[in-house]
Each structure stands twice: as structure tokens, then as C-alpha cells.
Amino acid sequence: MKKIVTILISGLLIYEGINLLIITTHFGKDKISFEYKNQGLSILADTLVAKKIILDKPSFLVLAKILNVEAKIKPGKYLVKKNTSLLTIVRMLRNRQQATVNFVLNKVRTRGELARLVGNTLSMDSATAAAFFNNNDSLAPFGVDTTQLLTLFIPNTYTMYWSTSLPTLMQKMKEQKAQFWNANDRRAKAISIGMSQQEVYTLASIVDEETNYTSDKSLIASVYQNRLKKNMLLQACPTIKFAMQDFTITRIYEKYLSTPSLYNTYKNKGLPPGPICTPNPKTIDLVLNAPKTDYLYFVAKADFSGYHHFSATYEEHNKFAKEYQQKLDEYLQKKKR
């Protein structure tokens, strides 16, 4: 009997020892992630078992207690690679070795869109992010207000912890913005064309919404800079879409031009209060390096190529505008048939 008991105890010890070193069991995947949100180790263990990251709950809880994980673990996202032992997983939690996520910032047009992007990437929900972005007191430490918020965000891919807080995110964006403007003589170039960084960013956001063609962007930037210098209305159609908060509009009708908004550049001189999107960094550079021209007008070409005619006089511009309008009307009539 004593021999049997000894065998059973030895077997149990061997089992537990192997279990500490055994690989994870999520076969078919190279890696798998899980989140810890202060739900307690017992519930976390259930999650890990369900995901087949660990073999059994008791072994995890015993080892976690021995290594004092509960006192050291931090909310966050964790990544487990295939063939990882239970001991390694518990140590990872104790040492707070969180996984990183990519905050991929492309074009966003509104604070709401930005909040949704943050909510879909980081641990907070979009409502929390929206409340932060809509509060000038929250934004003040970062040198922006609600109208200038987007100027803090230079489109790029940023690596950060899933549990990154909003103040930490904002501070990172502020630092990245400073690095961007310090590079390639951008600050000096902005001064040389008589514009602040915020004004360059805002103008770039309008240019970015006008066309996807690099060659046209440079000339459009030149047109708008010339109009600003002459104290002319910018009359930028993308600002009407922003004023109406309707980005599905494909044609700007006369009735839209009276939309009451500070962003309506058909009614208000100068740049709008803030950007209408987060522009591509290349577009910011195109604005800073826009060619010197005498162009004051532009209109889409009647061949629907996406390119534009540029003019220095209203008479020439009006001729091109009528050509485009006629072709557009013809196209829409055929479409109705």
C-alpha cells in the first residue's frame, strides 16, 4: 500500500512539474492574444482554458499564487506564442510584458471618427475617447482645442500598448508632431510662406480633399495661397461638405453654398477654424513647397480624368467651368436613362 501511495504522489509531482513546462495547446495558430481587465485571476484562468492557452485552471492559480502575480499584474493585452510554457505565461503576467498594438492613423475627418479609431485600437471605448476629444480642458495641456485637435495627429502607424491611456496617447502625438515639424526644414518653410504650422496643416487638409493627384495638389495649394494673399474667399468645395457634415456629397449645388458655418469658405474669408481631415504628410510638404504661380482658379477637366484646369483670370476659368458643367450635365442625363 505504501508503495502505491508513493507511486501516486510521485506521479502527481511529475504531472505538476511537466505542467509547468508544457507547451500551450492552441494548435494551428502561431500566436494568440488575451486581455486582462482587472477581472481577477480566477476568471482570467477560465478565459485561458477556454482559449486553450493553458491546460487546466488549478495549476495556473497555484503557480500564480507562488509568484505573487495578483499583486503585480497590470490590465492590458498579452500575446502568447505557440510552444510557450505555463511558467513563461505566468512570468509574463507577473512582469507585465504586454503586447503592443499598431495605431494606424490614415485619414479621419472628425473628432467622432478619431474617437472610433482609438476605441477600436486601444482598451478604452469610443465614448470615453469622444468625451475627451470634445473637452477643451482635457486638450489644453497638449496645446490644442477642439477645432485644432486633428493638427496634433500626423498620419502614420504608431506602436503602443493596448492599455495606453488618452493622456499618454496625446503626449505621444504631441511629440511625434514636434519631430515631424522639426524635420526637413518644415518650420522654416512655414515661416517663409507666412503661415503657421496649424494653417499649413489646415490648408493641406483642404488640398487633400480636392484631389488624389500629386501634380494637381501642388498647383491647388498655390491657388489657395494666392487667394489668401489677396484676401479672396477660398471657395473650397470640401469645406462645404465638412460644414454640412455630409461626406457622401459628390456634387456641390448652389443651395449648399449658403450653409451657415465658420467652415463655409464661400461665406467666410481666410482658412476655416481648423482642419477638415488629417492630411497625408506628403500633402503637407506639397503645401510647404508649392510653386509660385499667378493662378487664382481651378476646375475639374471635362474629360473626368480627375485632373484640373488652372487659370489666372476669371474669364478663362469660366470657360473651363462651363465646359465641365456641360459634360457633367450630359453624363447625368445619360445615367438617368
N, C-alpha and C positions, 0 to 999 in steps of 0.2 A: 504493500500500500504506500509506504514511504517513498518507494522508487517511482511509483506512478505520479504522486504529488510533485516530486522533484522534476519529473519529465514535463508535467503540465506547466509548472512555474517557469521552467527553462524555455518552454515553447512560447509562453506568453511574453517573456522578456525578449526573446528573439523576434517575435512578431512586432512588438513595440519598437524595437531597435531598427528593424527593417522599415517600419512605417515612417520613422523619422527621416529616412534617407530615400524612400521610394519616390519614383517619378510621379508627376501628376498624370491624370488619366483622361485629359481632354484630347483623345486621339483624333487625328485628322486635321488639327489646327497647329500652326507654328507658335501661336501665342493667343492668349485670351485675357480680357480685362475685367475688372470688377470695381465697384465703387464702395467706399466706406463713408457713411454719413452720420457717425455717432450713434448707430443703431444698436451697439453692444456686440460683444464678441460671439454670443450665442446665436444671434440672428445672422451675423456675418458668416459663421460656420455653416449654417443651413444653406446660405447662398453659395458658398464654396463647394459644398457637397452637391447641390443641385446642378452647378455648372461643371461638375466632375473635375474640379481643380484639386480637391483633396479626397481621400478615400473614405474617411469617417470623421465625425464630429468630435468624439471623445479625445482622440489623440491630439487633434488640433488644440482643443481647450486646455488639456494638460500641459502641453508644451508652451502654449501662450501664457499660461499662469507662471510656469517656471521662469520664463524670460521677461515677465512683468510687462507684457505687451499692452495691456489695457491702460496702463499709466502713461504710455509713450506713443501709442498710435495716434495718427492725425487724420482727420477727414480728407479724402482725396480719391484719386483714381489710381489704381495699381495694375501693373501689367505682369502676367506670369508667362514665361516661355515654356515650351514643351520640354519635358525631361527635367523639371525643377523639383527638388525635394521638398518635403513638408518643412523641414528645418529651415531651408532657404526662404520659403514663403513667410514663415513666422518671423524670421530675422528681418525680412524686407519690411514687414509691418512695424516691427519694433523700431527700425532705423528710419522709418518714414521715407522710404525710397519710392516716391510717387512716379507714376508715368507722366510724360508730357503730352500735350495736345498741340496741334497746329491751329492757330487762329488765322484763318485765311481771309484777308481783307481785300476784296476787289471793289467793285462799285456799289455803294449804297447811297440812297438819295435822301433819306430822312432819319431822324433820331429813332423812330419806331423800327425801321429796318435794321439799324445798328443794334438796337436792343435785342431784336430777334436773333441776330447773328451771334451776339455774346451769349444769349441764353441757350443757343443750340451748340455752343462750343465749350463753355465753362460750366461750373457747377451751379451757378445761380439761375433763377428763372428770368425770362424776358421782362416780366412785370417789374421785378426789382431793378433791373438794368434801366428800364424806361423811366422809372421814378427818379433814379439817379441822374440820368441824362436830361431830364426836364426840370431839374432844380439848379438854379444859378448858384445857390450857396454850396452845393456839392461840387460844382465845376470850378468855382473861384480859385481854389488852391492850385489849379492847373493852368491858370491864365486864360481861360475861355469862358464864354457864357453859352446859352442855348443856341444862339444864332451862329456862333463861331465854333461850336463843338467839333464839327467834322474836320476843321483845319488841323486838329490835333492828330488825325488819323491819316498816315501816308500808306496807301495800298501796298501790301506786301504780305508775306507769310511769316508769322511770328510764333516761335515755340515758347510755351509756358506751361505751368502746372494747371491741371484741370480745376484745382481749388483756388486759383488766383482770384483775389478779391478785386472789386471795381477800383478802389483807390490804387492798388498795385498795377492794375491794367492801365489806368490813366497815367500813372507815373512813367510806366514803360513807354507808352505812346508819346509822352512829352519828351522823353529822352531820345526816342527814335526820330521825332520831328526835328529836334535840335541837330542831331547828326546829319539828317538829310539836308537841312539848310546850310550847314557848315561846309558841306562837300561841294566840290565843283564850282566854287565862287558864286553860289546861288544868292547869298545875302548881298554881295556886292552888285550882282546883276540886277537884283530887285531895286536897289537904290539907284542904279544908273538909269533905269526906265521910270523912276519916280513913283514906284509902287511899294507898298508894304508887303510882307510875306503873306498876310491874310488876303490882301487884294489880289495878289498874283494867284493864290490858291483859288479864290472865288472866280476870277476870270477863267482860269484853267477848267473849272467845273462847268462853266457855260460852254467853252470851246469843246470840251469832251462830249457834251451832249449834242453838239451840232453835227459832227461827222466822225467817221472812223478813219478817214484818210489823213495820213500824216502831212502830206504836202498842203492839203487844204486847211488843216489845223493851224499851221504857221501863218497862213495868209488871213484866216479868220481872226486870229489873235492880233494881227497887225491892224485889221479893220477896227476892231473894238478899241484898241489902244488909241488909234487916230480919233475915233468918235469921243472917247473920254477926254482927250486933249482939247477938242473943240467944243466941249460941253454939250454934245449932242446926246439925244436919247439913244441908248444901246439898241433898243427894239430887238431884243433876242427872244426868239420864239420859245426856246427851252424854259425860260423864266416864267412864261405863261402857264406851261404845264405844271411847273412847281407851284405857282401861285394857286392854281386850281386843284393841286394835289391829285392830278389825274395823269398818270404816265402812260396811259393807253392811247391817248390822243395822237393821231397820225397827221392831222391837218389843222392848222390854226385858223379858225374863222374870225371874221371881223368882230363878231359879237363877243368873242373871248377877250379881246384886247382891252375891254373896259373892266376886267376883273379887279375888284378893289383889293390891292395887296401891295406891300412895300417891295415885293419881289417882281412886280409887273414893271418891266423896263420899257414898256410902251407908254407908261404914265409917269414914271419917276426917273429922273436923270441920275447918272452915275451907276455904280455897281449896286446890286442888291445887298441887303444887310449881311448876308453870309453865303457860303457856297450852296449850290443846288445838288451837289453829289460829291463823292470822294473821287477826284480825277486821277487818271493814270499819272504816275510820276513823270513819264515821258512827255505828257501834255504840259505839265508844269514847266519843264525845260523848254518846250516849244514856245511857251508864252515868254519866258525869260530871254529867249534868243530869237524872237520874232523879227522878220526882216523889216527894214524901213521901206514903206510904200506910201502912196498917196490914196490908197483905196479907202472908200468910206461905205461901200455897199457890197453885198454879195447875195446871190440867189442860186438855187439848185439848177443844174443844167437840164434842158428839156429832154435829153436822151435818157433820163432817170439812171444815170451811171453812178449817182451818189456824189459826183464832183460838183463844183460850183463855178459860176462866172463871177469875177471880181471887177468892180468899177470904181472910178474916181468921181464920176458925175452921176447925178440922179437920172439924167436923160438916158444915158447908156444903160444904167441899171434897170430903168423902167422898161426898156426894150426887151432885155433878157427876162425880166419878170413876166411880161405879157406872153412871151414865147412859152415859158414854163407853165403858166396858168392855162393857156390854151391846150397844151399837150395833156395836162393833168385832167382837165375837164373832159377831153376826148377819151382818155383812159377810163375815167369813172363812168362815162356813158356806156362804153363797151362792156364794162364789168356788170352793169345793171341788166344787160340783155340776156 
